[in-house]
Amino acid sequence: MVLEDTKNVMKKAVSLAKQLEGNWTARMKMALNKVYIEHYLSQPLTREVIERLLLKGMSFRRIKKHYNVGMQEISSLLAK
């Protein structure tokens, strides 16, 4: 992710966090996770993207559904 992408992610996350209620730290963490997931879902399917999505708490099922691929394709990318 380049500097410009990071700036855009932070702008989106702050505006999203302002719409939520509760503790600012918790709101910002939830907003950042959501924006990062959206960013990575806009990228082509690669091993790095899958690993980052899994680190952010996204399930294999949601990855499969979004990219329209089977578990074998995801496993083959992760096995490399």
Backbone hydrogen bonds, N-H to C=O, Kabsch-Sander energy under -0.5 kcal/mol:
donor,donor_aa,acceptor,acceptor_aa,energy
6,T,2,V,-2.1
7,K,3,L,-2.3
8,N,4,E,-2.1
9,V,5,D,-2.5
10,M,6,T,-2.4
11,K,7,K,-2.3
12,K,8,N,-2.3
13,A,9,V,-2.6
14,V,10,M,-2.6
15,S,11,K,-2.0
16,L,12,K,-2.1
17,A,13,A,-2.8
18,K,14,V,-1.9
19,Q,15,S,-0.8
19,Q,16,L,-0.6
20,L,16,L,-0.8
20,L,17,A,-0.5
27,R,23,N,-2.6
28,M,24,W,-2.8
29,K,25,T,-2.1
30,M,26,A,-2.3
31,A,27,R,-2.4
32,L,28,M,-2.8
33,N,29,K,-2.2
34,K,30,M,-2.1
35,V,31,A,-2.5
36,Y,32,L,-2.9
37,I,33,N,-2.4
38,E,34,K,-2.2
39,H,35,V,-2.3
40,Y,36,Y,-2.7
41,L,37,I,-2.3
42,S,38,E,-0.9
42,S,39,H,-0.7
43,Q,40,Y,-1.1
46,T,44,P,-0.6
50,I,46,T,-2.2
51,E,47,R,-2.6
52,R,48,E,-2.4
53,L,49,V,-2.5
54,L,50,I,-2.4
55,L,51,E,-2.1
56,K,52,R,-1.6
57,G,54,L,-1.3
58,M,53,L,-2.4
63,I,59,S,-2.0
64,K,60,F,-2.9
65,K,61,R,-2.3
66,H,62,R,-2.5
67,Y,63,I,-2.5
68,N,64,K,-1.2
69,V,64,K,-1.3
74,I,70,G,-1.6
75,S,71,M,-2.7
76,S,72,Q,-2.4
77,L,73,E,-1.8
78,L,74,I,-2.1
79,A,75,S,-1.8
80,K,76,S,-0.7
